Each structure stands twice: as C-alpha cells, then as structure tokens.
Amino acid sequence: MRLFALRGANTVQENEAEAILSATDALMRELMERNQLEAEAMVSCIFTVTDDLDAEFPAVAARRMGLNRVPLMCAREIPVPGSLPRVIRVMVHYYADDDHEARHVYLGEARSLRADIESAQ
C-alpha cells in the first residue's frame, strides 16, 4: 500500500449553500467512482474555495456523504486577478495498491484548469 493524492475541482453558478453542496457532492462522488475509492482508504480531504464562495463549507457535503471519520479542512484560494471564479477544489489523500493510477477529476468550467490531464476530463 502507498499514499496517493487526488486533485479535483468543480464550479458553481452562484454563491448559494445548495449550489456549493451539490457541486462538492458531484465532485467527490466522481473522484471516488473513478478511483474506486472507499471512505476507509481516505486519510484526509482539503477543500478550498475562491473568495466569491462563502455561503457554505464544502466539507458539509462530504459529511453528508458519510465521510464522518475522514479529517476534512476548508480554506480559501489565493485571489489571483483574472483566475476562474466560483471554484471548489479538493485534494484527497488516500491509501491504495502500489500499481494504482490516480485519476483526477475536473468538472464544469474547472475543466479548463487542467486540460493537460487526460484523466481529469
């Protein structure tokens, strides 16, 4: 077994709690599905949001999914001028077999953030 890290991001249309929760839920479910990832293998999840998102913590969506034993943290992204707005990002640390290939996930407008990663699309 080896420690891996997954990256992912999704965008929301507006700064509303349900929009943030829905986008986070979709992102986490896709990350877990693509990587055949179970909650028991997760070490931690770090969520970040852009400055224009403050209606809800993305970690709430993860808790609703049953990730109650996984340490979760939320933080703000650096507000770089001209960067993509309304973005939720996550980094998931988890254990998997040595031959595992991490498949990152970028949804919505966030696909433009990492067009170079084929598995992210």
Secondary structure, 3 states (H helix, E strand, C coil): CEEEEEEEEEECCCCCHHHHHHHHHHHHHHHHHHCCCCHHHEEEEEEEECCCCCCCCCHHHHHHCCCCCCCEEEEECCCCCCCCCCEEEEEEEEEECCCCCCCCEECHHHHHHHCCCHHHC
